[in-house]
Structure formats: structure tokens, C-alpha cells
Amino acid sequence: MATVSPSWNYTLHLPRDPRAPGIARGTLRLILAAHDLRELTPTAELVAGELLANSHCHTKGPYSLRVLSPHPGRLRVAVWDTDPKVPPGFSADKDPVPPPDTEGGRGLHLVRACVDEIGVSVLRELGASKGGKLLWADCGGEAAW
């Protein structure tokens, strides 16, 4: 008899604290280990770390990490924050890679190189989402969502 793995998702609400991205990465490792997806941990941690660090550095409010797996072996890592401004790396026009002597600006390029797809949803309606945006990245194989 074949078994079907149900989809699952977790949301971790984080305070505006410089330790929050590290705590979120540790939580992400535990989630992936519990769902036997350890092979996705390096990529998922890179994505979560970059998106959370950007939220911490470039926004003023709280943020949250969302991890979901709608299909076996597939993973979506998403970060919500209160600022509706979409970072250049998520816009339709890809940013050029910054010069090697600059201190920042490479993170979203690394994310793009490591995942299957990225996207953004701007949340204009207040309510449960409190507005803002949701940046996400999919990884875990070639299968389509």
C-alpha cells in the first residue's frame, strides 16, 4: 500500500532582534531533520539566512520565517516582513552582480543561484498579514509545483 506524505508548513514569528535570524536557522534545521529533508538543509539555511538578514537590516518591524512542503522532497522557504518595498534582486529585472570590492549586495545572487525559483507577494491588505511582503524561494528538485 502506497503512502502519501501530507503537505506541511510552519511559521516562526520573530522579534526585531539581531539574534532572530540565527534562532530561525536553528529552528529550520530541526524542522528539516524531523521531516527527513536533511539534504535540503544547506540550501534552505542559505536562503533563510539571507532573507532574514535582509529583513533585519532593511526593515523596521518584526518578520517571520515560513517553511512549507506541499509535495514530498520539495521545500519553500519564505520570509515575511512589514515593508512592502520589493528588493531589487526580486524584481523582474535582475540586478547586475556587484563589483568584487563592495561589501554587500551578493546575497540575493547566491540565493538565485541555489534555488529553482524565487518570487515575491506584496501584501497590501491589512489583517492577518499586517501588509508588507512575502519573499520566497523553492528548492528540492526539478519537479514543478
Beta strands, then each sheet from edge to edge (+ up, - down):
strand 1: 8-14
strand 2: 63-69
strand 3: 75-81
strand 4: 117-122
strand 5: 133-139
sheet 1: 1+ 2- 3+ 5- 4+
end
